C-alpha cells in the first residue's frame, strides 16, 4: 500500500493531529484526572433545559414553547430541569451535578462558525487565535509521553479545543475501526527524504497509540443505542484501556432548533441524559468516576422569545452542566434576567465561559490557566478539594 493510500484510509474514520518532533518539557499537572467535554453542537436552548418556571416572563416570551410548570423537574423554588433530563436527577440528588447558569462572554457573536471558534480557542469576541485552549494548556503543562495520546475526540473530525500544532490528538468514529485502520500504520525503517521520515514517524506513533487504546473491555453498564450512546461507549472503551489520555471530547449534534424545537430538543436532551447516565455507570464500574470531570459546552444559547416557526433563534447566555464524583453539586451563576434583555432581545451573561475552563485547568488539573486562556480568569468554586 502506498503512503498516500494509508493516509486516505486512516483519514476515513480517524484524524490524527500528531506532532512527534516537537520538544516537550517534563510532565507536569495532574493528568491522572480525566476531563470529558461534551459539545452540544448547534446552540442548545438553555431556557428550556434549565427552566425558570417561577418567572412569569418566561411564559410571556414562550407561549407555545415554554415547559409547563407541572412538568418541570424542580431543583429549587424557581428553577427546574426539562422533563427529558430525568436520568440526571440522581446525580443532582447526590450533589454530583453542578448547573452553571448565564454562561457566555462579552459582545457575543451569533454565527455558529465564529462563536464555536471563540469557545474552542478561549478567545475574546474580537480576537482570532489558531490554537485550541487545550492545545495551549498541554504546551505549557505537557501530558506524560507514556500516555497513548494527549486527547481523543469522538463523534466529530473537528479538532476544536485541540486544534493547532503540538498536541497528540486523535479523532475517531469508533475504537474498533481505529484499531483496524491503525494496523496499516506499522511502518518501519527510515528514508533520506525528511518529509517521508516525518510520515513514517507519525505512522509509528499512531500504531503505538492503537496498541495502547485496546477496546476489548466488556462493560456491564449498558449504553443507549443512539449516536451519542455509541460515542459515549467508544469514549468509555478508550478510558478503560488504561493507556492514558488526559481529555476526551464527545460531540452531540442537532441543537440548531429554528423550527419544531419542542420534539427535537426533547429527544436530544433525553439522549444526553441517557448517555451521561450510562457514562457515569461505566466510570463507576472501572473506578474512574471520582477522577473524571464532565463538562458540557455549546457555541451559544437561544433567544428568549420563540419565533414564528415554533423554534428559537441564535442567542447568548446559556446554562451548562459540570458533573463528576468530586463536583460540589448545586446551582451556580445567575438565573436568566428575562426583564433585562439587550437591544436584540438576548440575555446578559453572568459567568464568562473561560471561568469554567479555568476551573478545569487550575482546580482539576492544578496547572496555570493564563496562557491557555490568553488571560487571567476566576476559576469557579465547584469542585471538592
C-alpha positions in Angstrom: 0.0 0.0 0.0 1.3 3.5 -0.9 1.8 6.0 1.9 -0.9 8.3 0.4 -3.3 5.4 0.4 -2.6 4.7 4.0 -3.4 8.4 4.9 -6.6 8.2 2.9 -7.8 5.0 4.6 -6.9 6.1 8.1 -8.5 9.5 7.5 -11.8 7.9 6.6 -12.5 7.2 10.3 -9.6 8.7 12.2 -7.9 12.1 12.1 -4.6 12.5 13.8 -3.2 15.9 14.9 0.2 14.5 15.8 3.4 16.4 16.0 6.0 13.9 17.3 9.1 16.1 16.6 8.2 18.9 18.9 10.3 19.4 22.1 8.3 18.9 25.2 9.1 19.8 28.8 9.0 17.3 31.7 5.4 16.1 32.5 3.5 18.3 34.9 0.0 18.7 36.2 -2.4 16.0 37.4 -3.4 14.2 34.3 -4.4 11.1 36.2 -7.6 13.1 36.4 -9.6 12.9 33.3 -11.6 15.8 31.6 -14.5 14.8 29.4 -16.0 17.6 27.3 -19.5 17.2 25.8 -20.2 19.5 22.9 -23.9 20.3 22.3 -23.4 21.3 18.7 -25.7 23.9 17.2 -26.6 26.0 20.2 -28.7 24.3 22.8 -31.6 26.2 24.2 -30.7 26.8 27.9 -34.0 28.3 28.9 -35.9 25.0 28.1 -33.0 23.0 29.6 -32.9 24.7 33.0 -36.3 26.2 33.2 -37.1 29.4 35.1 -40.5 28.1 35.9 -41.3 30.7 38.6 -40.7 33.6 36.2 -43.9 34.8 34.5 -41.8 36.5 31.8 -40.6 33.1 30.7 -44.1 32.1 29.8 -44.8 35.5 28.2 -41.8 35.1 25.9 -42.7 31.5 25.0 -46.5 31.0 24.9 -46.1 27.8 22.8 -42.6 26.5 23.6 -42.4 27.0 27.4 -42.2 23.9 29.5 -45.3 23.6 31.6 -44.7 24.3 35.3 -46.2 21.0 36.4 -43.8 19.1 34.1 -40.6 20.7 35.3 -38.2 18.6 37.5 -37.8 21.1 40.3 -34.3 22.0 41.5 -35.4 24.8 43.8 -38.2 27.3 44.2 -37.6 28.9 40.8 -35.5 26.6 38.6 -36.0 23.1 37.2 -34.9 20.7 34.6 -36.6 19.8 31.3 -38.5 16.5 32.0 -36.4 14.7 29.4 -33.4 15.1 31.8 -35.0 12.9 34.5 -32.0 10.5 34.3 -29.8 13.3 35.7 -31.9 13.7 38.8 -30.0 11.0 40.8 -26.8 13.0 40.2 -28.5 16.2 41.3 -29.7 14.5 44.5 -26.2 13.0 45.1 -24.8 16.5 44.6 -22.7 15.3 41.7 -24.2 17.8 39.2 -23.4 21.5 39.2 -25.5 23.7 36.9 -23.9 26.9 35.8 -26.4 29.5 34.6 -25.8 32.5 32.5 -22.6 31.3 30.8 -21.4 33.5 27.9 -18.9 36.2 27.0 -18.8 39.9 26.2 -20.0 41.1 22.8 -21.3 37.6 21.9 -21.1 36.5 18.3 -24.2 34.8 16.9 -22.5 33.0 14.0 -22.2 29.2 14.5 -18.7 29.2 12.9 -17.3 32.2 14.7 -18.8 31.6 18.1 -17.6 28.0 18.4 -14.2 29.2 17.3 -14.3 31.6 20.2 -15.2 28.8 22.6 -12.7 26.4 21.2 -9.8 28.9 21.3 -10.9 30.6 24.5 -10.6 34.0 22.8 -12.4 37.3 23.1 -15.0 38.1 20.5 -12.5 40.4 18.8 -9.5 38.1 19.0 -8.6 35.5 16.4 -6.4 32.6 17.7 -5.4 29.5 15.8 -4.6 27.1 18.7 -7.3 25.5 20.8 -7.3 26.2 24.5 -6.4 22.6 25.4 -3.6 22.6 22.9 -2.1 25.7 24.7 -2.7 24.1 28.1 -0.8 20.9 27.1 2.0 23.0 25.6 2.5 24.7 28.9 2.0 21.6 31.1 2.7 18.6 28.9 0.8 15.3 29.2 3.2 12.4 30.0 4.8 10.8 27.0 3.8 7.5 28.4 0.2 8.3 27.7 -1.2 6.8 24.4 -2.4 10.3 23.4 -3.0 13.7 24.9 -6.7 13.6 24.0 -9.2 11.6 21.9 -12.2 13.2 20.1 -15.2 11.0 19.4 -18.1 11.8 17.1 -16.5 14.5 15.1 -13.5 15.1 12.9 -13.2 18.7 14.0 -10.3 19.2 16.4 -12.0 22.1 18.3 -10.1 22.8 21.5 -7.3 20.6 20.4 -6.7 22.4 17.1 -3.2 23.6 16.2 0.3 22.3 16.3 1.9 20.5 19.2 -0.8 18.1 20.5 -1.1 14.3 20.2 -4.8 14.1 19.5 -6.9 11.5 17.7 -10.4 12.0 16.3 -12.1 8.6 15.8 -15.5 7.3 15.0 -15.0 4.1 17.0 -12.2 2.4 18.8 -12.6 -0.8 16.9 -12.4 1.0 13.5 -9.4 2.9 14.6 -7.6 -0.2 15.7 -8.3 -1.9 12.4 -7.1 1.0 10.4 -4.1 1.7 12.5 -2.7 -1.8 11.9 -1.8 -0.3 8.5 0.5 2.1 10.3 3.2 -0.4 11.2 5.8 1.5 9.3 9.5 0.7 9.9 12.8 1.9 8.6 13.7 5.4 7.5 14.2 7.5 4.4 16.6 10.1 3.3 13.6 12.3 2.5 12.7 14.4 5.6 9.1 14.6 4.6 8.8 10.9 4.3 10.6 10.4 7.5 8.0 12.6 9.2 5.2 10.5 7.8 6.9 7.3 8.9 7.3 8.7 12.4 3.7 9.7 12.5 2.6 6.3 11.4 4.6 4.6 14.1 3.2 6.9 16.7 -0.3 6.2 15.6 0.4 2.5 15.7 1.7 2.9 19.2 -1.4 4.7 20.2 -3.6 2.0 18.7 -1.7 -0.6 20.7 -2.5 1.3 23.9 -6.1 2.1 23.1 -7.2 -1.5 23.3 -11.0 -1.6 23.0 -11.5 -5.0 24.5 -13.1 -4.1 27.8 -16.6 -5.6 28.2 -18.7 -3.2 30.2 -21.6 -4.5 32.3 -23.0 -1.0 32.1 -25.4 -0.6 29.1 -25.2 2.3 26.7 -28.2 3.6 24.8 -28.4 2.6 21.1 -28.1 6.2 19.8 -25.4 8.1 18.1 -24.4 9.7 21.4 -24.7 6.5 23.2 -22.3 4.8 20.8 -19.9 7.8 21.1 -20.1 7.5 24.9 -19.3 3.8 24.7 -16.4 4.4 22.5 -15.1 7.1 24.9 -15.6 4.7 27.8 -13.6 2.0 26.0 -10.7 4.4 25.4 -10.8 5.4 29.1 -11.0 1.7 30.3 -7.9 0.8 28.2 -5.7 2.5 31.0 -3.3 3.5 28.2 -3.6 7.1 29.4 -5.4 10.1 27.9 -5.8 13.4 29.6 -9.0 14.5 27.9 -11.9 13.2 25.8 -14.3 15.3 23.7 -17.7 13.9 22.6 -20.0 15.7 20.2 -23.8 15.6 20.4 -25.3 17.5 17.4 -28.6 18.8 16.2 -29.3 21.6 18.6 -29.9 24.4 16.0 -33.6 24.4 16.6 -35.0 27.2 14.5 -38.1 25.2 13.7 -40.1 22.4 15.5 -37.9 22.8 18.6 -40.1 21.0 21.1 -39.8 17.5 19.9 -36.3 17.8 18.6 -34.9 19.2 21.9 -36.8 16.7 24.0 -35.2 13.9 22.0 -31.7 15.4 22.1 -31.9 16.1 25.9 -33.1 12.6 26.6 -30.2 11.2 24.6 -27.9 13.5 26.5 -29.2 12.4 29.9 -29.2 8.7 29.0 -25.7 9.0 27.6 -24.3 10.8 30.6 -26.1 8.4 33.0 -24.5 5.4 31.1 -21.1 7.1 31.2 -21.4 7.6 34.9 -22.2 3.9 35.4 -19.3 2.9 33.2 -16.8 5.2 35.0 -18.0 3.9 38.4 -17.6 0.3 37.1 -13.9 0.9 36.3 -13.2 3.1 39.4 -12.9 6.4 37.4 -16.0 8.4 38.5 -14.1 10.3 41.2 -11.2 11.1 38.9 -13.4 12.2 36.0 -14.9 15.7 35.3 -17.6 16.0 32.7 -18.5 19.5 31.2 -21.0 20.5 28.6 -20.5 23.4 26.2 -22.2 24.9 23.2 -21.5 27.8 20.9 -24.4 29.9 22.2 -27.8 29.7 23.7 -31.1 30.7 22.1 -33.1 33.9 22.1 -35.8 34.0 24.9 -38.7 34.9 22.5 -39.9 32.0 20.5 -40.1 32.6 16.7 -43.0 32.0 14.3 -41.7 28.5 13.4 -42.2 27.0 16.8 -38.4 27.3 17.4 -35.8 29.7 18.7 -33.1 31.8 17.1 -29.5 32.2 18.0 -29.0 33.8 21.4 -26.3 34.4 24.0 -26.1 33.3 27.6 -26.7 29.6 28.4 -26.8 27.0 31.1 -24.2 24.3 31.3 -23.6 21.1 33.3 -20.5 20.1 35.2 -20.6 16.5 36.6 -18.4 14.1 38.5 -17.7 12.4 41.8 -15.7 15.4 43.0 -18.2 18.1 41.9 -19.9 20.3 44.5 -23.4 20.0 43.2 -25.8 22.9 43.1 -26.9 26.0 41.1 -24.2 28.5 40.2 -24.1 31.7 38.2 -27.3 33.6 38.0 -30.9 32.9 36.8 -31.7 34.3 33.4 -32.5 38.0 33.6 -35.6 38.0 31.3 -36.5 41.6 32.1 -33.0 42.9 31.2 -32.7 41.8 27.6 -30.3 43.6 25.3 -31.4 45.6 22.2 -31.6 42.3 20.2 -33.8 40.6 22.7 -30.9 38.5 24.1 -29.9 37.6 27.7 -27.0 39.2 29.5 -24.3 36.8 30.6 -23.3 36.3 34.3 -20.4 33.8 34.0 -17.6 34.0 31.5 -17.1 30.6 29.9 -13.4 31.0 30.5 -14.1 30.9 34.2 -15.4 27.4 33.7 -12.3 26.4 31.7 -10.1 28.0 34.4 -11.8 25.7 36.9 -10.9 22.6 34.9 -7.3 23.8 34.4 -6.5 25.2 37.9 -8.8 23.4 40.2 -9.0 20.0 38.5 -5.5 19.6 36.9 -3.6 22.1 39.1 -2.0 23.9 36.2 -1.8 27.5 35.2 -4.6 28.8 33.0 -3.2 32.1 31.9 -1.5 31.0 28.6 -4.2 28.5 27.8 -7.0 31.1 28.2 -5.0 34.1 26.9 -5.6 36.0 30.1 -6.4 35.6 33.8 -9.9 34.4 34.8 -11.6 33.4 38.0 -12.0 29.6 38.4 -15.5 28.6 39.5 -15.5 27.1 43.0 -17.5 23.9 42.1 -15.0 21.2 42.9 -14.2 19.4 46.2 -10.6 19.8 47.3 
